Amino acid sequence: MSIFNDHEADNALIRATVKGDEQAFGLLYQKYNHYVLRCARAILDSDPASAWDVMQDTFIKARKALAGYSPLNFAGWLRTIAQHLAINLLRDRRRRDEILSQDTALFTDSLYEDPYEALVRKRIRIKASEAVDRLPKLHQEILLLWAAGHLYKEIAEMLSVPLGTVMSRINRAKNAVMKEPLERSAA
């Protein structure tokens, strides 16, 4: 039996933690910290320090929510928390990078090109970013993973969905993002 399938032992440690036994939570941490770190690294592969931060934040968030946890699959629950935190980190970085590139573009674009063209490109970037933000969460998540350079197969494994689902969601998300700025700017 895998340690990840020992739900009875996990549930006993969870009950003990909720009753105030912090050593029980320490045992859960020891059991799952490497697993959670691997899940975070799968998404943040080029940034091990951020993966470590996501792992720590995952356990902090799990500890705070443990009283309301319904005993199903503790490892899967931790994985989901870690994936969401890592994807949110990628999303925040993307937004920060967009803001920085827009600030840089204000100076460099104005020096080397027609101001009208710079304004049009800036508006298209902003509208594309807004279009991504309007996508359903599932499509945002997959599109961000794909944009971060992950292969379809890796994304399917990370999110525990079939490869065809990943491919169709990425395609739908890309089509929605590419189509929407043009439609809105024409209006």
C-alpha positions in Angstrom: 0.0 0.0 0.0 1.3 3.4 -0.9 1.6 6.0 1.8 -0.7 8.2 -0.2 -3.5 5.7 0.0 -3.4 5.4 3.8 -6.5 7.6 4.2 -7.4 6.2 7.7 -4.0 7.2 9.1 -4.3 10.6 7.5 -7.8 11.1 8.8 -6.6 10.2 12.3 -3.8 12.7 12.1 -6.2 15.3 10.8 -8.7 14.7 13.7 -5.8 15.0 16.2 -4.6 18.2 14.6 -8.1 19.8 14.7 -8.2 18.8 18.4 -4.9 20.8 19.0 -2.2 18.2 18.5 0.4 20.1 16.4 2.7 17.1 16.4 0.1 15.3 14.3 0.2 18.1 11.7 4.0 17.8 11.8 3.7 14.2 10.9 1.4 15.1 8.0 3.9 17.7 6.9 6.8 15.2 7.0 4.7 12.7 5.1 3.7 15.0 2.3 6.1 18.0 2.0 8.3 16.4 -0.7 5.2 15.5 -2.7 3.8 19.0 -2.5 7.2 20.4 -3.4 7.3 18.2 -6.5 3.8 19.4 -7.5 4.9 23.0 -7.2 8.1 22.4 -9.1 6.1 20.8 -11.9 4.5 24.2 -12.5 7.4 26.5 -11.4 10.2 24.4 -12.8 12.6 27.3 -13.5 12.2 28.7 -10.0 12.9 26.3 -7.1 12.8 29.0 -4.5 9.2 29.9 -5.5 8.3 26.2 -5.5 9.6 26.0 -1.9 7.5 29.1 -1.0 4.4 27.5 -2.6 5.0 24.3 -0.6 5.1 26.3 2.6 2.1 28.4 1.7 0.2 25.2 0.9 0.7 23.7 4.3 -0.2 27.1 6.0 -3.4 27.3 4.0 -4.2 23.6 4.6 -3.6 24.0 8.4 -6.0 26.9 8.5 -8.7 25.1 6.6 -8.2 21.7 8.2 -11.2 22.0 10.6 -13.5 22.2 7.5 -11.8 19.4 5.6 -14.0 16.5 4.5 -12.0 13.3 4.6 -11.5 12.2 1.0 -7.9 12.3 -0.3 -5.6 14.4 1.7 -2.7 14.2 -0.9 -5.0 15.2 -3.7 -6.3 18.1 -1.6 -2.8 19.3 -0.9 -1.9 18.9 -4.6 -4.9 21.1 -5.6 -3.9 23.8 -3.1 -0.3 23.8 -4.4 -1.4 23.9 -8.0 -3.7 26.8 -7.4 -1.0 28.7 -5.5 1.6 28.1 -8.1 -0.7 29.1 -11.0 -1.7 32.3 -9.1 2.0 33.1 -8.7 2.5 32.7 -12.4 -0.6 34.9 -13.1 0.7 37.6 -10.7 4.1 37.5 -12.4 2.5 37.7 -15.8 0.6 40.8 -14.7 3.7 42.4 -13.2 5.7 41.7 -16.3 2.9 43.2 -18.5 3.0 46.4 -16.4 6.7 46.6 -16.5 6.8 46.0 -20.3 4.1 48.7 -20.7 6.1 51.1 -18.7 9.2 50.3 -20.7 7.3 50.5 -24.0 6.2 54.0 -23.1 9.8 55.1 -23.3 11.3 52.9 -26.0 8.3 52.9 -28.4 8.1 56.7 -28.4 11.8 56.9 -29.3 11.7 54.5 -32.3 8.2 54.4 -33.8 5.1 56.2 -34.6 3.2 57.1 -31.4 -0.1 56.0 -33.0 1.3 52.5 -33.7 2.7 52.3 -30.1 -0.7 53.2 -28.7 -2.5 50.6 -30.9 -0.1 47.9 -29.8 -0.5 48.9 -26.1 -4.3 48.8 -26.4 -4.1 45.3 -28.0 -1.8 44.0 -25.2 -4.2 45.4 -22.6 -7.3 44.0 -24.3 -5.6 40.6 -24.7 -4.7 40.6 -21.0 -8.3 41.5 -20.1 -9.5 38.7 -22.4 -7.4 36.2 -20.5 -8.8 37.4 -17.2 -12.3 36.9 -18.5 -11.7 33.3 -19.5 -13.2 30.6 -17.3 -10.8 29.5 -14.5 -10.1 26.1 -16.1 -9.1 27.8 -19.4 -7.0 30.5 -17.6 -5.1 27.8 -15.6 -4.3 25.7 -18.7 -3.4 28.7 -20.9 -1.0 30.0 -18.2 0.7 26.6 -17.9 1.0 26.4 -21.6 2.3 30.0 -21.9 4.9 29.1 -19.2 6.3 26.5 -21.6 4.8 23.3 -20.2 4.0 20.5 -22.7 0.5 19.3 -23.2 1.3 16.0 -21.6 2.9 17.7 -18.6 -0.2 19.9 -18.1 -2.5 16.8 -18.4 -0.5 15.1 -15.6 -0.3 18.2 -13.4 -4.1 18.7 -13.6 -5.1 15.1 -13.7 -7.1 15.5 -16.9 -7.0 13.7 -20.3 -4.6 15.0 -22.9 -7.4 15.7 -25.3 -9.1 17.9 -22.7 -5.9 19.9 -22.3 -5.6 20.3 -26.1 -9.2 21.5 -26.5 -9.1 23.9 -23.6 -5.9 25.5 -24.8 -7.3 25.8 -28.3 -10.5 27.4 -27.0 -8.6 29.7 -24.7 -6.3 30.8 -27.5 -9.1 31.4 -29.9 -11.1 33.4 -27.3 -8.1 35.6 -26.5 -7.1 36.1 -30.2 -10.7 36.9 -31.3 -11.9 39.1 -28.4 -9.5 42.1 -28.7 -10.4 42.5 -32.4 -14.1 42.4 -31.7 -14.0 44.9 -28.8 -11.7 47.3 -30.6 -14.0 47.3 -33.7 -17.0 48.3 -31.5 
